[in-house]
Amino acid sequence: CERDIDDVMTRANGVAYALVARETTPLAEHSEVEGNAPEVAKKVLQGIASNNSRQVSRTSYVQGIYLFHVLVSDGISFICMAEEDFGRRVPFVFLEDVRQSFTAKYGTQALHAAAYAFNEEFSRVLNQKMNYYNTNPQADTIGRVRKEISEVKNIMVENIELVLERGEKIDLLVDKTDSLQDETFRFRRQARRIKQEMWWRSMRMTILLIIVVFLGLYFVLALACGPRLKNC
């Protein structure tokens, strides 16, 4: 019977162990504690080795007071161990950060690499990231922001679905659009009427001006030639 991990693990705050593996083949790992975390992690690997999904999956496994958090992406498993009271948000942000760094650095090499092929180099990266996420208060803020962004996306999708499910919402929008179109039509019709009134007013002023000019010319000629203009 195997000993429980609590009996052989030196207590550590935050992420205490991390492993990157392809199916059951370890590629790189780092531990901040002594104990049998690698053995437990390998058992976890055996349980998820059949998962070859191209989609990212996230799972947590309980072992005593510890949680083994697993992120699987494109056949590569990223595992970290932390105490249960450390929560899940930061460990999965840590794993996502590790995944991005590992994928950018090794890409498809990981699909055919031998056991621990990247351990000498990438174990230092694991160590650096573990120290950062265990000691930097902003790490939890980063996780919270990412979680809030995800929740906002869910709310947005839910709201859109509610609008689509409720026909009266769409009808209301259509009615409002029709109302705006009616207002626009009335405005244009009123503008044309005002324009016509201004044109007629201008025309009346022009006709009146012509009449005044003709009358003025007549009076000048009448003074010179008489009322009937016989002397002109």
C-alpha positions as a Python dict, from the first residue, in 0.01 Angstrom:
ca = {
    (1, 'C'): (0, 0, 0),
    (2, 'E'): (138, 336, -100),
    (3, 'R'): (187, 603, 161),
    (4, 'D'): (-43, 905, 140),
    (5, 'I'): (124, 1205, -7),
    (6, 'D'): (64, 1402, 316),
    (7, 'D'): (301, 1166, 500),
    (8, 'V'): (597, 1226, 274),
    (9, 'M'): (550, 1580, 145),
    (10, 'T'): (724, 1878, 294),
    (11, 'R'): (465, 2155, 327),
    (12, 'A'): (493, 2439, 74),
    (13, 'N'): (283, 2743, -3),
    (14, 'G'): (146, 2781, -352),
    (15, 'V'): (247, 2566, -647),
    (16, 'A'): (492, 2308, -515),
    (17, 'Y'): (544, 2080, -813),
    (18, 'A'): (507, 2105, -1190),
    (19, 'L'): (537, 1856, -1474),
    (20, 'V'): (512, 1865, -1851),
    (21, 'A'): (454, 1533, -2025),
    (22, 'R'): (346, 1370, -2349),
    (23, 'E'): (99, 1096, -2258),
    (24, 'T'): (297, 909, -1987),
    (25, 'T'): (640, 1038, -2097),
    (26, 'P'): (776, 1315, -1871),
    (27, 'L'): (947, 1593, -2066),
    (28, 'A'): (1033, 1838, -1788),
    (29, 'E'): (954, 1881, -1420),
    (30, 'H'): (1046, 2083, -1115),
    (31, 'S'): (966, 2040, -748),
    (32, 'E'): (997, 2282, -459),
    (33, 'V'): (939, 2006, -204),
    (34, 'E'): (1055, 1657, -119),
    (35, 'G'): (818, 1363, -141),
    (36, 'N'): (636, 1140, -384),
    (37, 'A'): (465, 1410, -591),
    (38, 'P'): (629, 1277, -913),
    (39, 'E'): (490, 930, -849),
    (40, 'V'): (140, 1063, -789),
    (41, 'A'): (166, 1285, -1097),
    (42, 'K'): (261, 981, -1309),
    (43, 'K'): (-49, 800, -1185),
    (44, 'V'): (-253, 1102, -1290),
    (45, 'L'): (-84, 1084, -1632),
    (46, 'Q'): (-185, 720, -1669),
    (47, 'G'): (-544, 822, -1609),
    (48, 'I'): (-544, 1093, -1876),
    (49, 'A'): (-308, 932, -2131),
    (50, 'S'): (-602, 824, -2346),
    (51, 'N'): (-721, 1184, -2386),
    (52, 'N'): (-586, 1291, -2725),
    (53, 'S'): (-837, 1569, -2779),
    (54, 'R'): (-715, 1870, -2974),
    (55, 'Q'): (-918, 2091, -2745),
    (56, 'V'): (-788, 2225, -2416),
    (57, 'S'): (-924, 2044, -2110),
    (58, 'R'): (-880, 2132, -1744),
    (59, 'T'): (-922, 1894, -1449),
    (60, 'S'): (-829, 1886, -1082),
    (61, 'Y'): (-757, 1572, -881),
    (62, 'V'): (-767, 1557, -501),
    (63, 'Q'): (-491, 1380, -308),
    (64, 'G'): (-511, 1447, 63),
    (65, 'I'): (-477, 1820, 125),
    (66, 'Y'): (-332, 1870, -222),
    (67, 'L'): (-485, 1922, -562),
    (68, 'F'): (-320, 1811, -885),
    (69, 'H'): (-434, 2053, -1154),
    (70, 'V'): (-411, 1927, -1511),
    (71, 'L'): (-427, 2116, -1839),
    (72, 'V'): (-418, 1901, -2154),
    (73, 'S'): (-360, 2059, -2493),
    (74, 'D'): (-267, 1894, -2824),
    (75, 'G'): (-157, 1573, -2654),
    (76, 'I'): (70, 1750, -2404),
    (77, 'S'): (-21, 1747, -2034),
    (78, 'F'): (72, 2026, -1797),
    (79, 'I'): (38, 1937, -1430),
    (80, 'C'): (98, 2127, -1110),
    (81, 'M'): (40, 2044, -745),
    (82, 'A'): (-72, 2292, -479),
    (83, 'E'): (-249, 2282, -147),
    (84, 'E'): (-625, 2286, -176),
    (85, 'D'): (-660, 2615, 10),
    (86, 'F'): (-440, 2784, -255),
    (87, 'G'): (-744, 2769, -479),
    (88, 'R'): (-771, 2679, -847),
    (89, 'R'): (-758, 3010, -1027),
    (90, 'V'): (-386, 3083, -988),
    (91, 'P'): (-272, 2723, -1056),
    (92, 'F'): (-457, 2718, -1387),
    (93, 'V'): (-325, 3061, -1482),
    (94, 'F'): (20, 2922, -1401),
    (95, 'L'): (-42, 2618, -1620),
    (96, 'E'): (-166, 2832, -1908),
    (97, 'D'): (147, 3045, -1881),
    (98, 'V'): (363, 2730, -1881),
    (99, 'R'): (174, 2592, -2179),
    (100, 'Q'): (229, 2906, -2384),
    (101, 'S'): (600, 2919, -2301),
    (102, 'F'): (654, 2549, -2367),
    (103, 'T'): (463, 2552, -2697),
    (104, 'A'): (643, 2863, -2819),
    (105, 'K'): (983, 2716, -2731),
    (106, 'Y'): (951, 2356, -2845),
    (107, 'G'): (643, 2332, -3068),
    (108, 'T'): (614, 1998, -3246),
    (109, 'Q'): (946, 1877, -3102),
    (110, 'A'): (751, 1770, -2795),
    (111, 'L'): (554, 1518, -2998),
    (112, 'H'): (861, 1299, -3055),
    (113, 'A'): (1105, 1394, -2779),
    (114, 'A'): (1253, 1137, -2540),
    (115, 'A'): (1180, 1132, -2169),
    (116, 'Y'): (1314, 1443, -1989),
    (117, 'A'): (1452, 1578, -2317),
    (118, 'F'): (1378, 1936, -2211),
    (119, 'N'): (1426, 1898, -1837),
    (120, 'E'): (1766, 2067, -1807),
    (121, 'E'): (1642, 2384, -1975),
    (122, 'F'): (1272, 2401, -1903),
    (123, 'S'): (1290, 2299, -1537),
    (124, 'R'): (1447, 2640, -1475),
    (125, 'V'): (1151, 2803, -1650),
    (126, 'L'): (914, 2607, -1427),
    (127, 'N'): (1109, 2719, -1124),
    (128, 'Q'): (1092, 3085, -1227),
    (129, 'K'): (721, 3074, -1297),
    (130, 'M'): (647, 2892, -974),
    (131, 'N'): (834, 3157, -776),
    (132, 'Y'): (647, 3431, -957),
    (133, 'Y'): (298, 3288, -907),
    (134, 'N'): (370, 3188, -547),
    (135, 'T'): (505, 3526, -438),
    (136, 'N'): (357, 3790, -669),
    (137, 'P'): (23, 3930, -546),
    (138, 'Q'): (-58, 4038, -901),
    (139, 'A'): (-74, 3674, -1009),
    (140, 'D'): (-411, 3635, -841),
    (141, 'T'): (-526, 3961, -998),
    (142, 'I'): (-433, 3830, -1342),
    (143, 'G'): (-636, 3517, -1277),
    (144, 'R'): (-932, 3715, -1149),
    (145, 'V'): (-931, 3945, -1452),
    (146, 'R'): (-921, 3649, -1690),
    (147, 'K'): (-1206, 3487, -1500),
    (148, 'E'): (-1411, 3809, -1509),
    (149, 'I'): (-1350, 3842, -1883),
    (150, 'S'): (-1477, 3486, -1928),
    (151, 'E'): (-1785, 3565, -1719),
    (152, 'V'): (-1854, 3877, -1926),
    (153, 'K'): (-1839, 3666, -2243),
    (154, 'N'): (-2090, 3425, -2090),
    (155, 'I'): (-2321, 3710, -1992),
    (156, 'M'): (-2300, 3859, -2339),
    (157, 'V'): (-2387, 3528, -2503),
    (158, 'E'): (-2671, 3475, -2257),
    (159, 'N'): (-2813, 3819, -2321),
    (160, 'I'): (-2800, 3767, -2697),
    (161, 'E'): (-2978, 3433, -2660),
    (162, 'L'): (-3248, 3595, -2446),
    (163, 'V'): (-3308, 3859, -2712),
    (164, 'L'): (-3328, 3593, -2981),
    (165, 'E'): (-3567, 3381, -2775),
    (166, 'R'): (-3804, 3669, -2700),
    (167, 'G'): (-3975, 3777, -3021),
    (168, 'E'): (-4122, 4084, -2856),
    (169, 'K'): (-3772, 4224, -2806),
    (170, 'I'): (-3697, 4205, -3177),
    (171, 'D'): (-4044, 4334, -3265),
    (172, 'L'): (-3991, 4627, -3034),
    (173, 'L'): (-3665, 4712, -3208),
    (174, 'V'): (-3834, 4684, -3547),
    (175, 'D'): (-4123, 4903, -3433),
    (176, 'K'): (-3880, 5159, -3306),
    (177, 'T'): (-3699, 5154, -3638),
    (178, 'D'): (-4030, 5202, -3822),
    (179, 'S'): (-4112, 5490, -3591),
    (180, 'L'): (-3780, 5653, -3667),
    (181, 'Q'): (-3846, 5610, -4039),
    (182, 'D'): (-4188, 5774, -3999),
    (183, 'E'): (-4031, 6065, -3814),
    (184, 'T'): (-3775, 6103, -4090),
    (185, 'F'): (-4049, 6103, -4356),
    (186, 'R'): (-4249, 6365, -4168),
    (187, 'F'): (-3941, 6580, -4127),
    (188, 'R'): (-3862, 6565, -4498),
    (189, 'R'): (-4222, 6646, -4592),
    (190, 'Q'): (-4223, 6943, -4357),
    (191, 'A'): (-3890, 7060, -4497),
    (192, 'R'): (-4030, 7047, -4851),
    (193, 'R'): (-4337, 7245, -4744),
    (194, 'I'): (-4124, 7511, -4579),
    (195, 'K'): (-3902, 7527, -4886),
    (196, 'Q'): (-4206, 7575, -5108),
    (197, 'E'): (-4342, 7849, -4882),
    (198, 'M'): (-4007, 8026, -4889),
    (199, 'W'): (-4002, 8000, -5272),
    (200, 'W'): (-4349, 8151, -5306),
    (201, 'R'): (-4262, 8426, -5061),
    (202, 'S'): (-3949, 8503, -5260),
    (203, 'M'): (-4149, 8496, -5584),
    (204, 'R'): (-4409, 8739, -5444),
    (205, 'M'): (-4133, 8973, -5340),
    (206, 'T'): (-3983, 8952, -5690),
    (207, 'I'): (-4319, 9023, -5858),
    (208, 'L'): (-4385, 9312, -5619),
    (209, 'L'): (-4040, 9453, -5694),
    (210, 'I'): (-4106, 9431, -6070),
    (211, 'I'): (-4439, 9610, -6025),
    (212, 'V'): (-4272, 9884, -5819),
    (213, 'V'): (-4004, 9927, -6088),
    (214, 'F'): (-4263, 9952, -6365),
    (215, 'L'): (-4470, 10201, -6161),
    (216, 'G'): (-4162, 10411, -6089),
    (217, 'L'): (-4071, 10410, -6457),
    (218, 'Y'): (-4426, 10507, -6550),
    (219, 'F'): (-4431, 10802, -6311),
    (220, 'V'): (-4101, 10931, -6452),
    (221, 'L'): (-4231, 10904, -6810),
    (222, 'A'): (-4568, 11052, -6710),
    (223, 'L'): (-4399, 11359, -6570),
    (224, 'A'): (-4208, 11406, -6892),
    (225, 'C'): (-4465, 11302, -7146),
    (226, 'G'): (-4799, 11343, -6974),
    (227, 'P'): (-5029, 11088, -6818),
    (228, 'R'): (-5102, 10918, -7150),
    (229, 'L'): (-4741, 10940, -7267),
    (230, 'K'): (-4857, 11127, -7589),
    (231, 'N'): (-4569, 11373, -7587),
    (232, 'C'): (-4293, 11109, -7582),
}
